[in-house]
Amino acid sequence: MQGLKMNKNTRMQCTIKIWICTDALMLQVFVGVRDPNPLVNNAGVDTLTQAGINVAYIGGEEERECFDINSDFMERMAPSK
């Protein structure tokens, strides 16, 4: 796992699991929608980028679909008004 700093931060576990599952063969990741959780603060994307993996946001209608699929989570994480 060259280039990937391992830590015990639970927010990073998804990124670490993806990295391990792909056996370091991942070259590019497409992100459907940004995680609205302020505790995450783009940490997974930053970790992948630091490891030399190209991260691209899909945007457009597909982004809306990803948001809708995860709407319960997205609403819970939205900042209070």
DOGUDREN-205480 format. One record per residue: chain; x, y, z of N, C-alpha, C, CB in turn. Coordinates in nm, 4 decimals, decimal comma, always signed. Glycine has a CB too. Layout:
// residues N
{"A"; {X; Y; Z}; {X; Y; Z}; {X; Y; Z}; {X; Y; Z}}
...
END
This chain:
// residues 81
{"A"; {+0,0835; -0,1186; +0,0000}; {+0,0000; +0,0000; +0,0000}; {+0,0873; +0,1240; +0,0000}; {-0,0946; +0,0003; +0,1207}}
{"A"; {+0,1745; +0,1278; -0,0924}; {+0,2668; +0,2385; -0,1046}; {+0,1916; +0,3695; -0,1239}; {+0,3630; +0,2148; -0,2202}}
{"A"; {+0,2313; +0,4712; -0,0501}; {+0,1717; +0,6029; -0,0639}; {+0,0484; +0,6239; +0,0217}; {+0,1370; +0,6267; -0,2054}}
{"A"; {+0,0000; +0,5197; +0,0884}; {-0,1210; +0,5316; +0,1688}; {-0,0853; +0,5246; +0,3157}; {-0,2225; +0,4219; +0,1326}}
{"A"; {-0,1153; +0,6304; +0,3898}; {-0,0893; +0,6310; +0,5322}; {-0,2035; +0,5601; +0,6027}; {-0,0719; +0,7752; +0,5853}}
{"A"; {-0,1725; +0,4588; +0,6789}; {-0,2741; +0,3866; +0,7555}; {-0,2921; +0,4580; +0,8893}; {-0,2339; +0,2358; +0,7765}}
{"A"; {-0,4147; +0,4729; +0,9299}; {-0,4422; +0,5265; +1,0623}; {-0,5673; +0,4614; +1,1173}; {-0,4576; +0,6799; +1,0582}}
{"A"; {-0,5981; +0,4887; +1,2412}; {-0,7120; +0,4254; +1,3062}; {-0,8377; +0,5097; +1,2964}; {-0,6805; +0,3981; +1,4508}}
{"A"; {-0,8361; +0,6096; +1,2128}; {-0,9508; +0,6972; +1,1946}; {-1,0615; +0,6187; +1,1260}; {-0,9128; +0,8235; +1,1124}}
{"A"; {-1,1739; +0,6004; +1,1935}; {-1,2818; +0,5191; +1,1378}; {-1,3393; +0,5785; +1,0106}; {-1,3915; +0,5021; +1,2395}}
{"A"; {-1,3292; +0,7092; +0,9932}; {-1,3807; +0,7711; +0,8710}; {-1,3005; +0,7278; +0,7496}; {-1,3786; +0,9231; +0,8832}}
{"A"; {-1,1807; +0,6782; +0,7712}; {-1,0949; +0,6398; +0,6604}; {-1,1123; +0,4928; +0,6229}; {-0,9503; +0,6674; +0,6952}}
{"A"; {-1,1878; +0,4162; +0,6992}; {-1,1943; +0,2725; +0,6761}; {-1,2476; +0,2368; +0,5383}; {-1,2797; +0,2083; +0,7807}}
{"A"; {-1,3446; +0,3117; +0,4873}; {-1,3956; +0,2824; +0,3536}; {-1,2859; +0,2959; +0,2493}; {-1,5122; +0,3750; +0,3193}}
{"A"; {-1,2095; +0,4013; +0,2585}; {-1,1002; +0,4226; +0,1633}; {-0,9976; +0,3112; +0,1754}; {-1,0332; +0,5597; +0,1863}}
{"A"; {-0,9630; +0,2761; +0,2960}; {-0,8632; +0,1717; +0,3182}; {-0,9149; +0,0377; +0,2658}; {-0,8278; +0,1611; +0,4684}}
{"A"; {-1,0417; +0,0066; +0,2905}; {-1,0972; -0,1196; +0,2414}; {-1,0982; -0,1237; +0,0897}; {-1,2384; -0,1403; +0,2949}}
{"A"; {-1,1329; -0,0134; +0,0258}; {-1,1299; -0,0092; -0,1202}; {-0,9889; -0,0363; -0,1690}; {-1,1802; +0,1271; -0,1728}}
{"A"; {-0,8919; +0,0282; -0,1048}; {-0,7525; +0,0120; -0,1452}; {-0,7084; -0,1323; -0,1308}; {-0,6618; +0,1029; -0,0628}}
{"A"; {-0,7398; -0,1955; -0,0188}; {-0,6993; -0,3331; +0,0057}; {-0,7687; -0,4276; -0,0926}; {-0,7309; -0,3734; +0,1508}}
{"A"; {-0,8975; -0,4072; -0,1148}; {-0,9737; -0,4961; -0,2028}; {-0,9222; -0,4936; -0,3454}; {-1,1199; -0,4583; -0,2013}}
{"A"; {-0,8727; -0,3850; -0,3895}; {-0,8247; -0,3744; -0,5273}; {-0,6793; -0,4154; -0,5401}; {-0,8423; -0,2329; -0,5783}}
{"A"; {-0,6160; -0,4506; -0,4296}; {-0,4768; -0,4942; -0,4299}; {-0,3866; -0,3911; -0,4980}; {-0,4640; -0,6297; -0,4998}}
{"A"; {-0,4131; -0,2657; -0,4715}; {-0,3322; -0,1529; -0,5205}; {-0,3306; -0,1410; -0,6730}; {-0,1903; -0,1667; -0,4704}}
{"A"; {-0,4355; -0,1888; -0,7393}; {-0,4427; -0,1795; -0,8848}; {-0,5328; -0,0658; -0,9313}; {-0,4918; -0,3101; -0,9424}}
{"A"; {-0,5901; +0,0063; -0,8396}; {-0,6835; +0,1119; -0,8749}; {-0,6074; +0,2336; -0,9277}; {-0,7701; +0,1504; -0,7533}}
{"A"; {-0,6499; +0,2806; -1,0436}; {-0,5865; +0,3974; -1,1030}; {-0,6770; +0,5191; -1,0999}; {-0,5458; +0,3677; -1,2450}}
{"A"; {-0,8089; +0,4960; -1,0984}; {-0,9026; +0,6074; -1,1004}; {-1,0300; +0,5685; -1,0257}; {-0,9349; +0,6494; -1,2459}}
{"A"; {-1,0841; +0,6656; -0,9531}; {-1,2093; +0,6477; -0,8799}; {-1,3040; +0,7581; -0,9244}; {-1,1868; +0,6507; -0,7237}}
{"A"; {-1,4278; +0,7206; -0,9507}; {-1,5307; +0,8187; -0,9833}; {-1,6216; +0,8343; -0,8631}; {-1,6116; +0,7766; -1,1095}}
{"A"; {-1,6382; +0,9563; -0,8166}; {-1,7211; +0,9860; -0,7006}; {-1,8549; +1,0374; -0,7498}; {-1,6525; +1,0893; -0,6065}}
{"A"; {-1,9624; +0,9741; -0,7014}; {-2,0958; +1,0136; -0,7438}; {-2,1432; +1,1415; -0,6785}; {-2,1925; +0,9042; -0,7147}}
{"A"; {-2,1149; +1,1548; -0,5493}; {-2,1597; +1,2726; -0,4755}; {-2,0672; +1,2905; -0,3548}; {-2,3103; +1,2587; -0,4307}}
{"A"; {-2,0408; +1,4146; -0,3212}; {-1,9552; +1,4422; -0,2048}; {-2,0271; +1,4049; -0,0756}; {-1,9139; +1,5913; -0,2016}}
{"A"; {-1,9525; +1,3542; +0,0188}; {-2,0074; +1,3205; +0,1497}; {-2,0330; +1,4504; +0,2252}; {-1,9106; +1,2265; +0,2298}}
{"A"; {-2,1572; +1,4756; +0,2659}; {-2,1887; +1,6010; +0,3336}; {-2,1497; +1,6034; +0,4809}; {-2,3343; +1,6286; +0,3214}}
{"A"; {-2,1030; +1,4911; +0,5333}; {-2,0659; +1,4838; +0,6736}; {-1,9439; +1,5732; +0,6984}; {-2,0366; +1,3370; +0,7154}}
{"A"; {-1,9574; +1,6765; +0,7820}; {-1,8450; +1,7674; +0,8055}; {-1,7256; +1,6987; +0,8736}; {-1,8912; +1,8846; +0,8903}}
{"A"; {-1,7493; +1,5870; +0,9407}; {-1,6385; +1,5150; +1,0036}; {-1,5523; +1,4438; +0,8995}; {-1,6921; +1,4137; +1,1055}}
{"A"; {-1,6103; +1,4117; +0,7865}; {-1,5352; +1,3453; +0,6801}; {-1,4457; +1,4466; +0,6095}; {-1,6310; +1,2773; +0,5789}}
{"A"; {-1,5017; +1,5606; +0,5739}; {-1,4251; +1,6721; +0,5175}; {-1,3338; +1,6293; +0,4023}; {-1,3422; +1,7371; +0,6262}}
{"A"; {-1,3863; +1,5454; +0,3128}; {-1,3150; +1,5038; +0,1926}; {-1,1923; +1,4166; +0,2204}; {-1,2729; +1,6249; +0,1159}}
{"A"; {-1,1828; +1,3581; +0,3391}; {-1,0630; +1,2827; +0,3776}; {-1,0382; +1,1608; +0,2887}; {-1,0747; +1,2383; +0,5217}}
{"A"; {-1,1436; +1,0894; +0,2508}; {-1,1242; +0,9719; +0,1653}; {-1,0679; +1,0089; +0,0293}; {-1,2552; +0,8977; +0,1474}}
{"A"; {-1,1232; +1,1129; -0,0307}; {-1,0746; +1,1604; -0,1604}; {-0,9300; +1,2084; -0,1470}; {-1,1652; +1,2745; -0,2150}}
{"A"; {-0,9006; +1,2811; -0,0412}; {-0,7630; +1,3285; -0,0191}; {-0,6660; +1,2118; -0,0060}; {-0,7560; +1,4166; +0,1068}}
{"A"; {-0,7062; +1,1076; +0,0664}; {-0,6195; +0,9909; +0,0844}; {-0,5929; +0,9214; -0,0480}; {-0,6820; +0,8926; +0,1833}}
{"A"; {-0,6974; +0,9036; -0,1278}; {-0,6785; +0,8405; -0,2582}; {-0,5871; +0,9243; -0,3473}; {-0,8136; +0,8190; -0,3269}}
{"A"; {-0,6091; +1,0548; -0,3479}; {-0,5274; +1,1449; -0,4295}; {-0,3808; +1,1400; -0,3861}; {-0,5807; +1,2891; -0,4200}}
{"A"; {-0,3573; +1,1418; -0,2552}; {-0,2200; +1,1353; -0,2036}; {-0,1522; +1,0035; -0,2403}; {-0,2198; +1,1532; -0,0517}}
{"A"; {-0,2323; +0,8993; -0,2590}; {-0,1774; +0,7688; -0,2969}; {-0,1553; +0,7579; -0,4474}; {-0,2703; +0,6573; -0,2505}}
{"A"; {-0,1827; +0,8677; -0,5201}; {-0,1582; +0,8686; -0,6633}; {-0,2748; +0,8202; -0,7476}; {-0,0404; +0,7859; -0,6928}}
{"A"; {-0,3930; +0,8103; -0,6875}; {-0,5114; +0,7659; -0,7599}; {-0,5882; +0,8880; -0,8080}; {-0,6011; +0,6754; -0,6709}}
{"A"; {-0,6223; +0,8894; -0,9344}; {-0,6986; +0,9993; -0,9918}; {-0,8436; +0,9889; -0,9450}; {-0,6901; +0,9982; -1,1472}}
{"A"; {-0,8962; +1,0957; -0,8880}; {-1,0337; +1,0991; -0,8401}; {-1,1104; +1,2015; -0,9224}; {-1,0401; +1,1331; -0,6878}}
{"A"; {-1,2229; +1,1579; -0,9797}; {-1,3058; +1,2466; -1,0617}; {-1,4493; +1,2433; -1,0092}; {-1,3009; +1,2049; -1,2124}}
{"A"; {-1,5128; +1,3585; -1,0084}; {-1,6532; +1,3689; -0,9686}; {-1,7382; +1,3602; -1,0942}; {-1,6814; +1,5019; -0,8902}}
{"A"; {-1,8418; +1,2759; -1,0919}; {-1,9192; +1,2539; -1,2137}; {-2,0116; +1,3701; -1,2477}; {-2,0000; +1,1283; -1,2003}}
{"A"; {-2,0727; +1,4329; -1,1471}; {-2,1562; +1,5502; -1,1705}; {-2,2812; +1,5209; -1,2524}; {-2,0762; +1,6555; -1,2392}}
{"A"; {-2,3517; +1,6259; -1,2859}; {-2,4691; +1,6178; -1,3718}; {-2,5829; +1,5343; -1,3151}; {-2,4298; +1,5626; -1,5029}}
{"A"; {-2,6567; +1,4729; -1,4046}; {-2,7733; +1,3924; -1,3669}; {-2,7341; +1,2725; -1,2804}; {-2,8464; +1,3442; -1,4922}}
{"A"; {-2,6189; +1,2130; -1,3091}; {-2,5732; +1,0991; -1,2290}; {-2,5482; +1,1394; -1,0843}; {-2,4458; +1,0395; -1,2892}}
{"A"; {-2,4961; +1,2610; -1,0645}; {-2,4758; +1,3091; -0,9277}; {-2,6103; +1,3202; -0,8554}; {-2,4030; +1,4461; -0,9280}}
{"A"; {-2,7107; +1,3713; -0,9231}; {-2,8446; +1,3833; -0,8648}; {-2,8984; +1,2444; -0,8278}; {-2,9414; +1,4545; -0,9639}}
{"A"; {-2,8759; +1,1457; -0,9138}; {-2,9209; +1,0091; -0,8849}; {-2,8510; +0,9540; -0,7615}; {-2,8953; +0,9172; -1,0053}}
{"A"; {-2,7206; +0,9764; -0,7509}; {-2,6458; +0,9298; -0,6331}; {-2,6987; +0,9969; -0,5067}; {-2,4944; +0,9585; -0,6495}}
{"A"; {-2,7265; +1,1269; -0,5164}; {-2,7816; +1,2003; -0,4029}; {-2,9164; +1,1397; -0,3633}; {-2,7971; +1,3511; -0,4371}}
{"A"; {-3,0015; +1,1147; -0,4616}; {-3,1345; +1,0606; -0,4340}; {-3,1286; +0,9218; -0,3716}; {-3,2159; +1,0556; -0,5614}}
{"A"; {-3,0377; +0,8380; -0,4198}; {-3,0223; +0,7033; -0,3640}; {-2,9854; +0,7107; -0,2161}; {-2,9150; +0,6240; -0,4419}}
{"A"; {-2,9072; +0,8111; -0,1800}; {-2,8589; +0,8274; -0,0425}; {-2,9299; +0,9407; +0,0302}; {-2,7093; +0,8526; -0,0424}}
{"A"; {-3,0512; +0,9733; -0,0115}; {-3,1194; +1,0934; +0,0384}; {-3,1370; +1,0955; +0,1905}; {-3,2544; +1,1051; -0,0270}}
{"A"; {-3,1665; +0,9814; +0,2520}; {-3,1825; +0,9803; +0,3984}; {-3,0538; +1,0244; +0,4675}; {-3,2230; +0,8395; +0,4475}}
{"A"; {-2,9429; +0,9668; +0,4260}; {-2,8137; +1,0023; +0,4828}; {-2,7798; +1,1480; +0,4527}; {-2,7041; +0,9097; +0,4286}}
{"A"; {-2,8013; +1,1886; +0,3293}; {-2,7674; +1,3253; +0,2892}; {-2,8454; +1,4276; +0,3713}; {-2,7954; +1,3457; +0,1397}}
{"A"; {-2,9714; +1,3993; +0,3966}; {-3,0536; +1,4912; +0,4761}; {-3,0086; +1,4947; +0,6222}; {-3,2013; +1,4506; +0,4680}}
{"A"; {-2,9713; +1,3789; +0,6769}; {-2,9235; +1,3752; +0,8164}; {-2,7949; +1,4532; +0,8328}; {-2,9021; +1,2309; +0,8624}}
{"A"; {-2,7112; +1,4524; +0,7314}; {-2,5807; +1,5170; +0,7393}; {-2,5848; +1,6645; +0,7008}; {-2,4831; +1,4448; +0,6510}}
{"A"; {-2,6942; +1,7097; +0,6426}; {-2,7024; +1,8488; +0,5985}; {-2,6913; +1,9422; +0,7181}; {-2,8339; +1,8744; +0,5221}}
{"A"; {-2,6186; +2,0519; +0,7028}; {-2,6063; +2,1475; +0,8139}; {-2,7419; +2,2022; +0,8539}; {-2,5129; +2,2627; +0,7760}}
{"A"; {-2,7629; +2,2221; +0,9826}; {-2,8881; +2,2805; +1,0318}; {-2,8983; +2,4240; +0,9875}; {-2,8975; +2,2713; +1,1850}}
{"A"; {-3,0204; +2,4647; +0,9555}; {-3,0417; +2,6039; +0,9112}; {-3,0945; +2,6880; +1,0242}; {-3,1385; +2,6098; +0,7925}}
END
